[in-house]
Amino acid sequence: MNSATKMRLDHAELLLASPDFTAVWPRCTCWLLRLAVEQALRQFWGSHRPEVASCSWRSQLLALRKFTDADTQHRVCDLWNTLSRAGHYHQYELAPTETELRRWLNEARLLTAQLEDQP
């Protein structure tokens, strides 16, 4: 796993373990997780199709289906979209729970490793 990706995932885990886990930290954790997924995608495209890395994230996520199985592509898209929505503050929405964040952290670790292992 790329050191920048691992660092972001580790920092997200540290935030979750912090005793000062207040209303701000859940959203910060979301952004760290999303950045880790994006870094893994940059690395993936760099080794498979460097020209795709300059496209929008939406285009990169859609193109992923040509280079991975449908399940991986769907899970990466779903996680990226979920983290994008959860990272934004809205008065009428609660911050993500610790349980949700831990689930997303585990999914991010798994998916970034899968992207790295793609032939």
C-alpha positions as CSV (number, residue, x, y, z in Angstrom):
1,M,0.0,0.0,0.0
2,N,1.2,3.5,-0.9
3,S,2.7,5.3,2.2
4,A,0.5,8.3,1.7
5,T,-2.6,6.1,1.5
6,K,-1.5,4.2,4.6
7,M,-0.8,7.4,6.5
8,R,-4.3,8.8,5.8
9,L,-5.9,5.5,6.8
10,D,-3.8,5.4,10.0
11,H,-4.7,9.0,10.8
12,A,-8.4,8.3,10.3
13,E,-8.0,5.4,12.8
14,L,-6.2,7.7,15.3
15,L,-9.1,10.2,15.1
16,L,-11.6,7.4,15.8
17,A,-9.6,6.3,18.9
18,S,-9.2,9.9,20.2
19,P,-11.0,10.7,23.5
20,D,-11.8,14.1,22.0
21,F,-14.0,12.6,19.2
22,T,-16.3,15.6,18.9
23,A,-18.7,16.8,16.1
24,V,-15.8,17.9,13.9
25,W,-13.7,14.7,13.9
26,P,-16.2,12.5,12.2
27,R,-16.2,14.7,9.1
28,C,-12.4,15.0,9.2
29,T,-12.3,11.2,9.3
30,C,-14.5,11.0,6.2
31,W,-12.2,13.4,4.3
32,L,-9.1,11.4,5.3
33,L,-10.7,8.2,4.1
34,R,-11.9,9.7,0.8
35,L,-8.4,11.1,0.2
36,A,-6.9,7.7,0.8
37,V,-9.3,6.1,-1.7
38,E,-8.4,8.9,-4.2
39,Q,-4.7,8.3,-3.6
40,A,-5.2,4.6,-4.3
41,L,-7.0,5.4,-7.5
42,R,-4.2,7.8,-8.6
43,Q,-1.7,5.0,-8.1
44,F,-4.0,2.5,-9.9
45,W,-4.4,4.7,-12.9
46,G,-0.7,5.6,-12.9
47,S,0.2,1.9,-13.4
48,H,-2.7,1.0,-15.7
49,R,-3.8,4.0,-17.8
50,P,-2.0,7.3,-16.8
51,E,-4.2,9.4,-19.1
52,V,-7.3,8.5,-17.1
53,A,-5.8,10.1,-13.9
54,S,-6.4,13.6,-15.4
55,C,-10.2,12.9,-15.8
56,S,-12.8,13.8,-13.2
57,W,-13.3,11.5,-10.3
58,R,-16.7,10.5,-11.6
59,S,-15.1,9.5,-14.9
60,Q,-12.3,7.6,-13.2
61,L,-14.9,5.7,-11.1
62,L,-16.9,4.8,-14.1
63,A,-13.8,3.7,-16.1
64,L,-12.8,1.4,-13.2
65,R,-15.2,-1.2,-14.4
66,K,-13.0,-1.9,-17.5
67,F,-10.0,-2.7,-15.3
68,T,-11.5,-4.4,-12.3
69,D,-14.4,-6.7,-11.6
70,A,-17.9,-5.2,-11.3
71,D,-18.1,-5.8,-7.5
72,T,-14.9,-3.9,-6.8
73,Q,-15.9,-1.0,-9.1
74,H,-19.3,-0.8,-7.4
75,R,-17.8,-0.9,-3.9
76,V,-15.2,1.8,-4.7
77,C,-17.9,4.0,-6.2
78,D,-20.3,3.5,-3.3
79,L,-17.6,4.2,-0.7
80,W,-16.3,7.3,-2.5
81,N,-19.9,8.7,-2.9
82,T,-20.8,7.8,0.7
83,L,-17.7,9.6,2.1
84,S,-18.3,12.6,-0.2
85,R,-21.8,13.0,1.2
86,A,-20.9,12.3,4.8
87,G,-18.0,14.7,4.7
88,H,-20.2,17.7,4.0
89,Y,-21.9,19.6,6.9
90,H,-25.6,20.0,6.7
91,Q,-27.6,21.5,9.6
92,Y,-30.3,18.9,9.3
93,E,-28.0,15.8,9.3
94,L,-26.2,14.2,12.1
95,A,-22.5,13.5,11.8
96,P,-21.5,9.9,10.9
97,T,-21.4,7.6,13.9
98,E,-18.2,5.9,15.1
99,T,-19.7,2.5,13.9
100,E,-20.2,3.9,10.4
101,L,-16.7,5.4,10.3
102,R,-15.1,2.2,11.4
103,R,-17.0,0.3,8.8
104,W,-15.9,2.8,6.1
105,L,-12.3,2.6,7.4
106,N,-12.3,-1.2,7.1
107,E,-13.8,-1.0,3.6
108,A,-11.2,1.7,2.6
109,R,-8.4,-0.5,3.8
110,L,-9.7,-3.5,1.9
111,L,-10.5,-1.6,-1.4
112,T,-7.2,0.3,-1.5
113,A,-5.3,-3.1,-1.0
114,Q,-7.5,-4.6,-3.8
115,L,-6.7,-1.7,-6.2
116,E,-3.0,-2.1,-5.5
117,D,-3.1,-5.9,-6.2
118,Q,-4.8,-5.5,-9.6
119,P,-2.7,-7.0,-12.4
